[in-house]
Amino acid sequence: MNIQYYGDFCFKISTKPAGRATDDIVIWTDPLQKGSGLRSPQGQVDVVFLSHSDREEIQEMFKAETVVLDTPGEYAVKGISALGFRTFADAVNGVEKGQNTVFAFESEDIHLCYLGSLGHDLTPEVLEKLNDIDILFIPIGGSDTLDVKKAVDLVHKIEPRVVIPMHYKIAGLTLPLETEKAFCEALGNCPAGSVSKLNIKKKDIEEKKMEIILLERGV
């Protein structure tokens, strides 16, 4: 599995759910909005997870055969199994910023959880279903999602093997967000630097515990 970060909530994940000799399935999460200052991935996209993005605004990016998942539910698409959980982008049941969908999905025996624009703590019912997460994508920039304390508390509740921060201040992004420094220091696991992309197999992460991996912005 290969994971690249394009800034804000946008990742490109290339995976082979059917085995090594098969073609890649390419997943995008929440493509970048106009005015963000950054550019979304280009090329093939098979599955898109939209946690909070407006589907109509970005529909033109996708081909007819692209599967777009933007609501809670249970899915099996192109060899990838996924669950979507109804949450909110604020702490007042969506009154201010609307709904958000948390996605948990699996490929190559790796269990991933993409929190999207989550703005509150997860309920015990949802946390119970996130009991063996290998890779957690979590917003850490504050402002309009989780603040540092809530983000760190949630990491401790989920206990993923790997933590990949998103939605924080990086070069080129015009949104008013905090950097990753406060989150890394609060979790007590600051990496020495960032990597351009993450190539990972299940065996690589079996012994890890809440290890932060910072990804450079893809181009």
C-alpha positions in Angstrom: 0.0 0.0 0.0 1.2 3.5 -0.9 -0.1 6.6 0.8 0.6 10.2 -0.4 -0.6 13.4 1.1 -1.8 16.4 -0.9 -2.7 18.8 2.0 -5.8 19.5 4.1 -8.0 16.4 4.0 -6.7 15.0 0.7 -4.8 11.7 0.5 -4.1 9.3 -2.4 -3.9 5.7 -1.5 -2.8 3.0 -4.0 -3.5 -0.5 -2.9 -3.9 -4.1 -4.3 -6.8 -5.6 -2.4 -6.9 -8.6 -4.7 -3.2 -9.5 -4.3 0.3 -8.6 -5.6 -0.3 -9.6 -9.3 -3.3 -7.4 -9.8 -3.8 -3.8 -10.8 -3.8 -1.0 -8.2 -7.0 0.4 -6.9 -6.6 4.2 -6.3 -8.5 5.9 -3.4 -8.8 9.6 -2.8 -10.1 11.3 0.3 -11.8 14.7 0.2 -10.2 16.3 -2.9 -9.0 19.8 -2.3 -11.5 22.7 -2.7 -11.0 25.7 -4.9 -9.3 28.5 -3.0 -7.3 26.2 -0.8 -4.0 27.1 -2.5 -3.2 23.5 -3.2 -3.9 21.0 -6.0 -5.6 17.6 -5.8 -4.0 14.4 -7.2 -4.2 13.8 -10.9 -4.9 10.6 -12.9 -6.7 7.4 -12.0 -9.2 7.4 -9.2 -11.4 4.3 -8.5 -12.9 5.1 -5.1 -13.4 8.5 -3.4 -14.3 9.0 0.3 -16.1 12.3 0.9 -16.4 13.0 4.6 -17.9 16.5 4.4 -17.1 17.8 0.9 -19.8 19.0 -1.5 -20.1 16.2 -4.1 -21.5 18.5 -6.7 -18.6 20.9 -6.5 -16.0 18.2 -7.2 -18.0 15.7 -9.4 -16.2 17.0 -12.5 -12.9 15.5 -11.3 -14.2 12.0 -11.6 -15.1 9.6 -14.4 -18.4 7.8 -14.6 -16.9 4.6 -13.3 -15.5 6.2 -10.1 -17.3 5.1 -7.0 -18.0 8.1 -4.7 -18.9 7.3 -1.1 -20.3 10.2 0.8 -22.9 8.8 3.3 -22.9 6.5 6.3 -23.4 2.8 5.5 -21.7 -0.5 4.7 -19.8 -0.9 1.4 -17.9 -3.4 -0.6 -16.4 -1.8 -3.7 -13.5 -2.9 -6.0 -12.2 -5.3 -3.3 -12.3 -2.8 -0.5 -14.7 -3.2 2.4 -15.7 0.0 4.2 -18.0 1.3 7.0 -19.2 4.9 7.2 -20.3 6.4 10.5 -22.5 9.5 10.8 -20.8 12.2 12.9 -20.6 16.0 12.8 -18.1 18.6 11.8 -18.7 20.5 15.0 -19.5 19.9 18.7 -23.2 20.9 18.5 -24.7 18.1 16.4 -23.9 19.7 13.1 -25.8 22.9 13.8 -22.9 25.1 12.8 -20.9 23.1 10.2 -23.1 20.2 9.2 -22.5 16.5 9.1 -19.3 14.5 8.7 -18.8 10.8 7.8 -16.0 8.8 9.5 -14.9 6.0 7.2 -13.2 2.7 8.4 -11.9 0.6 5.5 -9.7 -2.4 4.9 -7.4 -3.5 2.1 -4.3 -5.8 2.1 -5.3 -6.8 5.7 -4.6 -3.2 6.8 -7.3 -1.5 8.7 -7.6 2.3 8.1 -9.8 4.9 9.7 -10.3 8.3 8.0 -11.9 10.8 10.5 -12.5 13.5 7.9 -13.6 16.9 9.3 -14.6 15.4 12.7 -15.4 18.1 15.2 -16.2 16.2 18.4 -15.4 13.1 20.4 -16.7 9.8 19.0 -19.5 8.0 20.8 -18.8 4.7 22.6 -20.8 2.9 19.9 -18.5 4.1 17.1 -15.3 3.7 19.1 -16.3 0.0 19.8 -16.2 -0.6 16.0 -12.8 1.0 15.7 -11.1 -1.6 17.9 -8.2 -2.7 15.6 -7.1 0.2 13.6 -3.7 0.1 11.9 -3.6 3.6 10.4 -5.6 6.6 11.7 -5.9 9.8 9.6 -6.8 12.6 12.1 -7.3 16.4 11.7 -5.0 18.2 14.1 -5.0 21.9 13.0 -7.7 23.1 15.3 -9.7 26.1 14.1 -12.7 24.2 12.6 -12.1 20.6 13.7 -10.6 18.9 16.8 -8.3 20.9 19.0 -5.0 19.4 20.1 -6.3 18.0 23.4 -9.4 16.4 21.8 -7.2 14.9 19.0 -4.7 13.4 21.4 -7.5 12.0 23.6 -9.1 10.4 20.6 -5.8 8.8 19.5 -5.5 7.3 23.0 -9.0 5.9 22.8 -8.6 4.4 19.3 -4.9 3.3 19.9 -4.0 2.9 16.2 -0.6 1.5 15.3 0.2 4.5 13.1 -1.1 8.1 13.3 -1.1 10.2 10.1 -2.0 13.9 10.8 -4.0 15.9 8.3 -5.7 19.3 8.1 -2.8 21.4 9.5 -0.7 24.2 8.3 1.7 23.4 5.5 3.4 25.4 2.8 1.0 26.7 0.2 -2.2 26.0 2.1 -4.2 29.2 2.6 -6.4 28.0 5.5 -5.8 29.5 9.0 -4.6 26.3 10.7 -2.0 25.4 13.4 1.1 23.5 12.6 1.7 19.8 13.6 4.1 20.7 16.4 1.7 21.1 19.3 0.0 17.8 18.4 3.2 15.9 18.1 4.5 17.3 21.4 1.3 16.5 23.2 1.2 12.9 22.0 4.9 12.7 23.0 6.0 11.1 19.8 7.5 13.7 17.5 9.1 12.2 14.3 12.5 13.5 13.3 11.1 14.6 9.9 8.6 13.9 7.2 8.6 11.4 4.3 7.5 12.0 0.7 5.2 8.9 0.7 4.5 5.9 2.8 5.0 2.4 1.4 3.6 0.0 3.9 2.7 -3.6 4.5 0.8 -5.2 7.4 4.0 -6.8 8.7 5.7 -3.3 8.9 3.3 -2.0 11.5 2.2 -5.0 13.6 4.5 -4.0 16.5 3.9 -0.2 16.3 1.8 1.7 18.8 0.5 5.3 18.0 3.6 6.1 15.9 3.2 9.5 14.2 4.2 9.6 10.5 4.3 13.0 8.8 3.9 13.1 5.1 5.2 15.7 2.7 2.8 17.3 0.3 2.6 15.5 -3.0 2.8 17.3 -6.3 
